[in-house]
């Protein structure tokens, strides 16, 4: 009889199971700490000076500028702190990337700044105090910049008429035509349409087909307003007709090794929802649910979210207005993100 077999005869099964769980808990905690240290080591900090992490911060601020430009009622003179950040990051990127004038993100920033300048000049707004927020060569470079289709950032006006045949489009055309829309018509969203969207999203793959994703549909404008106030990322826009809150049921998972899977499966499910909403001609915008402990608790209390569900994201939903400005939000080329392992 082996030592392992002898041990089994001497140690009760309950004690062995308790030991196994303790060992698993220690492994899980060690894995979490290693993942956290790796994450903190490589995230983009405010003082990061290497090109990829400068680009992260620059992209974040350019998109903030785009969102301001995509308001139906442009607030003239907006974004002073954002413009200051953009100027600083562009200056840092000039030092970190010797070929910065061919850097797609640098050109994206110039394009967004160009639209900011042009639209304010067209409105007769005095840009003198704004100009002082950016280095002169960046201000002048943006003023004279002529973006091509590939590097056109900022915003553009989308017509609702271009969505009338969405249900008949192929997937590639549907995906390429989907943009985040933050302003909606007053037309109510039919429940039968939402039900059809949910049914389509149920084909989303999940780990071992456990289907942990959950949808909390909110239509009460008072509750939507309170939820978005806690979320904090939808300021300056009217309340959407419908707000979806996507969560993952932790009870669908079986050990600490699966601790990231609720967000993987929830993210896949949320993207299916967004494509289904687009197919059925509804406008939508995903909104993060990166809650602190206090905002998590406030959201759970407001929406009666059980402890065993993890927040994944909100999705604002409504009908397209006749025309609506949206962020251009240019995308990287596939070759910029592709690594072929031979």
Secondary structure, DSSP 8 states (H G I E B T S, - for coil): --HHHHHHHHS-HHHHHHHHHHHHHHHHHHHHHHHHHHHHHHS--TT--SHHHHHHHHHHHHHHHHHHHT-SS--TT--HHHHHHHHHHHHHHHHH-TTGGG-HHHHHHHHHHHHHHHHHHHTT---HHHHTTS-HHHHHHHHH----GGG--SEEEEEGGGGTTGGGS-HHHHHHT--------S----HHHHHHHHHHHTT---GGG---EEEEEE--HHHHHHHHHHH-S-TTS---SEEEEEEEEGGG--SGGGTTHHHHHHHHHHHHHHHHHHHTTEEEEEEE----HHHHHHHHHHHT--TTEEEEEEEEEEE--SEEEEE------HHHH-----
